[in-house]
Amino acid sequence: MSLCMRPFSLLITATFSCLLANGASSRQKRVIGGERYEKGEYPFHVSLWYMGENNPYTANTPDLHHTCGGSLIADQWVLTSGACFDDNFLPGLGNNSLWKVYLGMYAQTDAEEEAQYHRINQVFTPPEYSLSELYGDLALLKLDKPASLGTSVGIVNPNANPTCPEVDSSVNLIGWGQTQNHTYGLGSDKPNVATVSVTSVKHCQDKYMAPEIDRLFGGHLRIDDRNLCAGLPEGGVDACYGDLGSPLLANCGTDNTQVVAGISSYGYGCAKPDYPGVYTRVSSFYDWIIKTMKDN
């Protein structure tokens, strides 16, 4: 992120204003302090391209259209950030026809034959979603057709365990976001993975609910047990611009399998010491996720 936020890792009107003023937004993130993961290692990783001409994230990189990340959690459903599709953040984000969904993507500039292109039929956000408070930031995308599953395209489960991950446990974040906290719009061609530690919600509240942060973010943030916070006390590892909606992965599933525990949402700059990234806690919305897919 930057002085404002990191979302296209979390988006709000105030963030966009800061983006215009500073050339960078705290709300758009990419993995900093990580390393490139191997092709096929995370076959559920989804690249979301916003093709609107007003896309600030891709303005400096016309060959890179990646805007937000996501996770394929069923053959026709992607779990991502609600802010990515909020017209109140940037006009046009709510227009499904301006988005492209790529499954099985690895290199952004050299899409392999096995990468699958999809459109979005519908976008669903939970009742708790609030852009102004940066809260409940997740969305379900129903694709135009089911994915063809195989070695390059797979499914990951959303976390159903409310007690996992625990504070101080290690979790992995993945994304195509920026690897350095430089000018907004310098995305990554290939995706990275990085390991961070879960911090307490209380620590997050102490850092992000202070009056000076309210002023920077343009409003009062809401942080509670429906959030996950993760980073390193010394900084240096974090999501960054371009990682909004990307998964935070933890071994919380049956038989200790890896699941999506968090959705990258926002933070103060990228990889700043003692400022963990803020994620939406997936287990808190698990029932809504399952019901939404079942009913639609």
NUKOL-867659 format. One record per residue (C-alpha): residue number from 0; residue in one letter; x, y, z. Coordinates in steps of 0.1 Angstrom, whole numbers, plus 2048, in hexadecimal, padded with zeros to 3 digits. Each point is the difference from the previous one (the first is absolute). Last residue first. Layout:
+-----+--------+-----+-----+-----+
! num ! residu !   u !   v !   w !
+-----+--------+-----+-----+-----+
! NUM !      a !   X !   Y !   Z !
...
+-----+--------+-----+-----+-----+
//
This chain:
+-----+--------+-----+-----+-----+
! num ! residu !   u !   v !   w !
+-----+--------+-----+-----+-----+
! 295 !      n ! 6ED ! 73F ! 7B8 !
! 294 !      d ! 7F1 ! 7F3 ! 821 !
! 293 !      k ! 81C ! 7E6 ! 806 !
! 292 !      m ! 81C ! 819 ! 7F8 !
! 291 !      t ! 7F1 ! 81A ! 817 !
! 290 !      k ! 7F9 ! 7E7 ! 81B !
! 289 !      i ! 824 ! 7F3 ! 800 !
! 288 !      i ! 810 ! 823 ! 801 !
! 287 !      w ! 7E7 ! 80D ! 81A !
! 286 !      d ! 808 ! 7E3 ! 817 !
! 285 !      y ! 826 ! 806 ! 7FC !
! 284 !      f ! 7FF ! 825 ! 807 !
! 283 !      s ! 812 ! 800 ! 821 !
! 282 !      s ! 816 ! 7E3 ! 7F4 !
! 281 !      v ! 80D ! 817 ! 7E4 !
! 280 !      r ! 810 ! 81A ! 817 !
! 279 !      t ! 803 ! 81F ! 7EB !
! 278 !      y ! 824 ! 80B ! 7FF !
! 277 !      v ! 814 ! 81D ! 80F !
! 276 !      g ! 825 ! 802 ! 7FA !
! 275 !      p ! 816 ! 805 ! 81E !
! 274 !      y ! 80E ! 822 ! 80A !
! 273 !      d ! 81D ! 7FA ! 818 !
! 272 !      p ! 81B ! 807 ! 7E6 !
! 271 !      k ! 7F2 ! 80B ! 7DE !
! 270 !      a ! 7FC ! 7E4 ! 7E6 !
! 269 !      c ! 7EB ! 815 ! 7E8 !
! 268 !      g ! 7EF ! 820 ! 80A !
! 267 !      y ! 7E6 ! 7FF ! 81C !
! 266 !      g ! 7EB ! 7E2 ! 7F9 !
! 265 !      y ! 7E3 ! 7F3 ! 7EC !
! 264 !      s ! 7EB ! 7E2 ! 7F4 !
! 263 !      s ! 811 ! 7DF ! 7F9 !
! 262 !      i ! 7E6 ! 7E4 ! 805 !
! 261 !      g ! 807 ! 7E9 ! 81C !
! 260 !      a ! 800 ! 7DB ! 80A !
! 259 !      v ! 7FF ! 7F1 ! 7DE !
! 258 !      v ! 808 ! 7DB ! 806 !
! 257 !      q ! 81F ! 7EA ! 803 !
! 256 !      t ! 7FB ! 7DD ! 80D !
! 255 !      n ! 806 ! 7F7 ! 825 !
! 254 !      d ! 7EE ! 7DF ! 7FD !
! 253 !      t ! 7DF ! 813 ! 7FB !
! 252 !      g ! 808 ! 825 ! 7FA !
! 251 !      c ! 812 ! 81A ! 815 !
! 250 !      n ! 822 ! 7FF ! 7F0 !
! 249 !      a ! 800 ! 825 ! 7F7 !
! 248 !      l ! 7FE ! 814 ! 7DF !
! 247 !      l ! 7FB ! 826 ! 7FD !
! 246 !      p ! 7EF ! 804 ! 7DF !
! 245 !      s ! 801 ! 81C ! 7E7 !
! 244 !      g ! 7E2 ! 818 ! 800 !
! 243 !      l ! 816 ! 81F ! 7FE !
! 242 !      d ! 823 ! 7F6 ! 7F7 !
! 241 !      g ! 807 ! 81A ! 7E5 !
! 240 !      y ! 811 ! 819 ! 816 !
! 239 !      c ! 810 ! 7EE ! 81D !
! 238 !      a ! 7FE ! 7E1 ! 816 !
! 237 !      d ! 81B ! 7FE ! 81A !
! 236 !      v ! 823 ! 7F7 ! 80A !
! 235 !      g ! 81A ! 81A ! 80A !
! 234 !      g ! 7F2 ! 809 ! 821 !
! 233 !      e ! 813 ! 7FC ! 821 !
! 232 !      p ! 7E1 ! 7F5 ! 813 !
! 231 !      l ! 7F7 ! 7E8 ! 7E3 !
! 230 !      g ! 7DE ! 7FE ! 7EF !
! 229 !      a ! 7DD ! 7F3 ! 806 !
! 228 !      c ! 7DE ! 80E ! 80B !
! 227 !      l ! 7E0 ! 7EC ! 7FD !
! 226 !      n ! 7DE ! 811 ! 801 !
! 225 !      r ! 7DD ! 7F4 ! 80A !
! 224 !      d ! 80D ! 801 ! 824 !
! 223 !      d ! 7FF ! 826 ! 7FF !
! 222 !      i ! 80D ! 81E ! 7EC !
! 221 !      r ! 7EA ! 81D ! 7F4 !
! 220 !      l ! 813 ! 81D ! 7F1 !
! 219 !      h ! 7F6 ! 824 ! 806 !
! 218 !      g ! 803 ! 817 ! 7E2 !
! 217 !      g ! 816 ! 810 ! 7E6 !
! 216 !      f ! 81C ! 7E6 ! 802 !
! 215 !      l ! 81B ! 819 ! 80B !
! 214 !      r ! 7E9 ! 812 ! 818 !
! 213 !      d ! 7F3 ! 7E0 ! 810 !
! 212 !      i ! 825 ! 7F5 ! 803 !
! 211 !      e ! 808 ! 81F ! 815 !
! 210 !      p ! 7E2 ! 7F9 ! 816 !
! 209 !      a ! 80B ! 7DD ! 809 !
! 208 !      m ! 7EB ! 7E2 ! 7F5 !
! 207 !      y ! 81B ! 7F1 ! 7EA !
! 206 !      k ! 81D ! 7F9 ! 818 !
! 205 !      d ! 7EE ! 7F8 ! 820 !
! 204 !      q ! 7E4 ! 7EE ! 7EE !
! 203 !      c ! 81A ! 7EA ! 7EE !
! 202 !      h ! 811 ! 7F8 ! 820 !
! 201 !      k ! 7DF ! 7F6 ! 80F !
! 200 !      v ! 7F8 ! 7EA ! 7E2 !
! 199 !      s ! 81F ! 7ED ! 809 !
! 198 !      t ! 81C ! 7F9 ! 7E7 !
! 197 !      v ! 802 ! 7E3 ! 7E8 !
! 196 !      s ! 823 ! 7FB ! 7F2 !
! 195 !      v ! 80C ! 805 ! 7DC !
! 194 !      t ! 80D ! 7E9 ! 7E5 !
! 193 !      a ! 804 ! 80C ! 7DC !
! 192 !      v ! 7F5 ! 7F3 ! 7DE !
! 191 !      n ! 805 ! 811 ! 7DE !
! 190 !      p ! 7EE ! 801 ! 7DF !
! 189 !      k ! 810 ! 808 ! 7DE !
! 188 !      d ! 7FD ! 820 ! 7EB !
! 187 !      s ! 7FF ! 816 ! 81F !
! 186 !      g ! 7F0 ! 822 ! 801 !
! 185 !      l ! 80F ! 822 ! 7FE !
! 184 !      g ! 7E0 ! 815 ! 802 !
! 183 !      y ! 803 ! 814 ! 821 !
! 182 !      t ! 823 ! 80F ! 803 !
! 181 !      h ! 817 ! 7EB ! 816 !
! 180 !      n ! 7FA ! 7EB ! 81F !
! 179 !      q ! 813 ! 7E2 ! 7F2 !
! 178 !      t ! 7F4 ! 7DD ! 7F5 !
! 177 !      q ! 7E1 ! 80D ! 7EF !
! 176 !      g ! 7E1 ! 7EA ! 7FE !
! 175 !      w ! 7FD ! 7DF ! 7ED !
! 174 !      g ! 7F5 ! 7EE ! 820 !
! 173 !      i ! 805 ! 7E6 ! 81B !
! 172 !      l ! 7FF ! 802 ! 826 !
! 171 !      n ! 80C ! 7E5 ! 816 !
! 170 !      v ! 7F8 ! 7FA ! 825 !
! 169 !      s ! 816 ! 7FA ! 81F !
! 168 !      s ! 7F0 ! 7FE ! 822 !
! 167 !      d ! 806 ! 81C ! 819 !
! 166 !      v ! 7DB ! 804 ! 808 !
! 165 !      e ! 7EC ! 7E2 ! 7F6 !
! 164 !      p ! 7F4 ! 7F7 ! 7DD !
! 163 !      c ! 7E8 ! 7F1 ! 808 !
! 162 !      t ! 7E6 ! 803 ! 81B !
! 161 !      p ! 7E2 ! 807 ! 7E9 !
! 160 !      n ! 806 ! 7E1 ! 7EA !
! 159 !      a ! 7ED ! 802 ! 7E0 !
! 158 !      n ! 81C ! 80D ! 7EA !
! 157 !      p ! 7F7 ! 803 ! 7DB !
! 156 !      n ! 80A ! 7E1 ! 7EC !
! 155 !      v ! 818 ! 801 ! 7E3 !
! 154 !      i ! 7F7 ! 7F5 ! 7DC !
! 153 !      g ! 816 ! 7F8 ! 7E3 !
! 152 !      v ! 80C ! 80D ! 7DE !
! 151 !      s ! 823 ! 7F6 ! 7F3 !
! 150 !      t ! 7FF ! 7DB ! 807 !
! 149 !      g ! 7DB ! 7FC ! 7F7 !
! 148 !      l ! 7DE ! 810 ! 804 !
! 147 !      s ! 7ED ! 80F ! 7E3 !
! 146 !      a ! 7EF ! 81E ! 810 !
! 145 !      p ! 7DA ! 802 ! 800 !
! 144 !      k ! 7F0 ! 81B ! 7EB !
! 143 !      d ! 7F8 ! 826 ! 802 !
! 142 !      l ! 811 ! 802 ! 821 !
! 141 !      k ! 7EF ! 808 ! 821 !
! 140 !      l ! 816 ! 818 ! 814 !
! 139 !      l ! 7FE ! 7FF ! 826 !
! 138 !      a ! 80B ! 81F ! 812 !
! 137 !      l ! 814 ! 80A ! 81F !
! 136 !      d ! 806 ! 81F ! 814 !
! 135 !      g ! 7EB ! 7FC ! 81E !
! 134 !      y ! 80E ! 821 ! 80D !
! 133 !      l ! 813 ! 81C ! 7F0 !
! 132 !      e ! 7EC ! 819 ! 815 !
! 131 !      s ! 7F6 ! 815 ! 7E2 !
! 130 !      l ! 7FF ! 7E2 ! 7E9 !
! 129 !      s ! 7E7 ! 7ED ! 816 !
! 128 !      y ! 7F8 ! 7DB ! 7FB !
! 127 !      e ! 7EB ! 7F3 ! 81C !
! 126 !      p ! 7E3 ! 7F4 ! 7E9 !
! 125 !      p ! 819 ! 7EA ! 7EE !
! 124 !      t ! 80B ! 807 ! 7DC !
! 123 !      f ! 7F4 ! 7EE ! 7E0 !
! 122 !      v ! 80C ! 806 ! 7DD !
! 121 !      q ! 7EE ! 7F0 ! 7E2 !
! 120 !      n ! 807 ! 7F3 ! 7DD !
! 119 !      i ! 826 ! 807 ! 7FF !
! 118 !      r ! 813 ! 7F6 ! 7E0 !
! 117 !      h ! 819 ! 7E4 ! 7FC !
! 116 !      y ! 822 ! 7FA ! 7F0 !
! 115 !      q ! 812 ! 7DF ! 808 !
! 114 !      a ! 826 ! 7FE ! 801 !
! 113 !      e ! 80B ! 7DE ! 7F2 !
! 112 !      e ! 80F ! 80F ! 7E0 !
! 111 !      e ! 817 ! 815 ! 816 !
! 110 !      a ! 7FB ! 825 ! 804 !
! 109 !      d ! 821 ! 812 ! 7F8 !
! 108 !      t ! 7FE ! 823 ! 80D !
! 107 !      q ! 7EF ! 7F7 ! 821 !
! 106 !      a ! 816 ! 7E2 ! 807 !
! 105 !      y ! 7ED ! 7E6 ! 814 !
! 104 !      m ! 7DB ! 7FE ! 7F8 !
! 103 !      g ! 7EC ! 7E0 ! 807 !
! 102 !      l ! 7E0 ! 814 ! 802 !
! 101 !      y ! 7FC ! 822 ! 7F0 !
! 100 !      v ! 7E2 ! 816 ! 807 !
!  99 !      k ! 7FA ! 81F ! 7EA !
!  98 !      w ! 7ED ! 81E ! 80C !
!  97 !      l ! 7F0 ! 81D ! 7EE !
!  96 !      s ! 7E0 ! 7ED ! 7F9 !
!  95 !      n ! 7FA ! 7FC ! 825 !
!  94 !      n ! 7FB ! 826 ! 804 !
!  93 !      g ! 803 ! 805 ! 826 !
!  92 !      l ! 824 ! 80D ! 7FC !
!  91 !      g ! 7F4 ! 81A ! 7E7 !
!  90 !      p ! 802 ! 81E ! 817 !
!  89 !      l ! 81C ! 7FC ! 819 !
!  88 !      f ! 7FB ! 7FC ! 826 !
!  87 !      n ! 7DB ! 806 ! 800 !
!  86 !      d ! 7FD ! 7E9 ! 7E2 !
!  85 !      d ! 80A ! 7E3 ! 816 !
!  84 !      f ! 80C ! 7E0 ! 7EF !
!  83 !      c ! 824 ! 7FE ! 80D !
!  82 !      a ! 7F3 ! 80B ! 822 !
!  81 !      g ! 7ED ! 7DF ! 804 !
!  80 !      s ! 821 ! 7ED ! 801 !
!  79 !      t ! 804 ! 7DC ! 7F3 !
!  78 !      l ! 7F0 ! 7DD ! 800 !
!  77 !      v ! 7FA ! 7F2 ! 7DD !
!  76 !      w ! 7E4 ! 7E8 ! 7F7 !
!  75 !      q ! 7F8 ! 7EA ! 7E2 !
!  74 !      d ! 815 ! 7E1 ! 807 !
!  73 !      a ! 800 ! 807 ! 825 !
!  72 !      i ! 818 ! 813 ! 817 !
!  71 !      l ! 815 ! 811 ! 7E4 !
!  70 !      s ! 814 ! 81A ! 812 !
!  69 !      g ! 804 ! 825 ! 7F8 !
!  68 !      g ! 818 ! 81B ! 7F7 !
!  67 !      c ! 7FA ! 824 ! 7F5 !
!  66 !      t ! 80C ! 817 ! 7E4 !
!  65 !      h ! 813 ! 7EB ! 7E7 !
!  64 !      h ! 801 ! 813 ! 7DE !
!  63 !      l ! 825 ! 800 ! 7FA !
!  62 !      d ! 80B ! 80A ! 7DD !
!  61 !      p ! 7F5 ! 824 ! 805 !
!  60 !      t ! 815 ! 803 ! 81F !
!  59 !      n ! 7FF ! 824 ! 80C !
!  58 !      a ! 7DA ! 804 ! 7FE !
!  57 !      t ! 7FB ! 7DC ! 80E !
!  56 !      y ! 7F9 ! 80A ! 824 !
!  55 !      p ! 7ED ! 820 ! 7F7 !
!  54 !      n ! 7E5 ! 7EE ! 7ED !
!  53 !      n ! 7EC ! 81C ! 7EF !
!  52 !      e ! 801 ! 7EF ! 7DD !
!  51 !      g ! 7EC ! 7E3 ! 80F !
!  50 !      m ! 80E ! 7DE ! 7FA !
!  49 !      y ! 800 ! 7F3 ! 824 !
!  48 !      w ! 813 ! 7DF ! 7FF !
!  47 !      l ! 7FC ! 7E6 ! 81B !
!  46 !      s ! 81B ! 7E6 ! 804 !
!  45 !      v ! 7F6 ! 7E0 ! 813 !
!  44 !      h ! 815 ! 7E9 ! 816 !
!  43 !      f ! 7F0 ! 7DD ! 802 !
!  42 !      p ! 81D ! 7EF ! 7EF !
!  41 !      y ! 818 ! 80A ! 81C !
!  40 !      e ! 820 ! 7ED ! 7F8 !
!  39 !      g ! 7F8 ! 7FD ! 7DB !
!  38 !      k ! 81D ! 816 ! 7F6 !
!  37 !      e ! 819 ! 803 ! 81D !
!  36 !      y ! 7FE ! 81C ! 818 !
!  35 !      r ! 814 ! 820 ! 7FD !
!  34 !      e ! 80E ! 80C ! 821 !
!  33 !      g ! 7F4 ! 816 ! 81C !
!  32 !      g ! 80B ! 820 ! 810 !
!  31 !      i ! 7E4 ! 815 ! 7F1 !
!  30 !      v ! 7E0 ! 7F0 ! 7F2 !
!  29 !      r ! 7EB ! 81A ! 7EE !
!  28 !      k ! 7E7 ! 819 ! 80C !
!  27 !      q ! 7E7 ! 81B ! 7F7 !
!  26 !      r ! 7F0 ! 813 ! 81C !
!  25 !      s ! 81C ! 815 ! 80C !
!  24 !      s ! 7FE ! 812 ! 7DF !
!  23 !      a ! 81B ! 810 ! 7EB !
!  22 !      g ! 804 ! 81C ! 7E8 !
!  21 !      n ! 7FF ! 818 ! 81D !
!  20 !      a ! 7E2 ! 816 ! 7F9 !
!  19 !      l ! 7ED ! 7EA ! 7E9 !
!  18 !      l ! 806 ! 7E2 ! 817 !
!  17 !      c ! 7F6 ! 814 ! 81E !
!  16 !      s ! 7DF ! 807 ! 7F0 !
!  15 !      f ! 7FC ! 7DC ! 7F7 !
!  14 !      t ! 806 ! 7F7 ! 824 !
!  13 !      a ! 7E6 ! 819 ! 80C !
!  12 !      t ! 7E6 ! 7F0 ! 7E9 !
!  11 !      i ! 807 ! 7DE ! 80E !
!  10 !      l ! 814 ! 7E1 ! 7F6 !
!   9 !      l ! 812 ! 7E5 ! 811 !
!   8 !      s ! 81C ! 7E9 ! 7F0 !
!   7 !      f ! 7F8 ! 814 ! 7E2 !
!   6 !      p ! 806 ! 801 ! 822 !
!   5 !      r ! 81E ! 810 ! 80F !
!   4 !      m ! 7F5 ! 81E ! 812 !
!   3 !      c ! 806 ! 825 ! 802 !
!   2 !      l ! 825 ! 807 ! 807 !
!   1 !      s ! 809 ! 7E2 ! 7EB !
!   0 !      m ! 7F6 ! 7DD ! 7FC !
+-----+--------+-----+-----+-----+
//
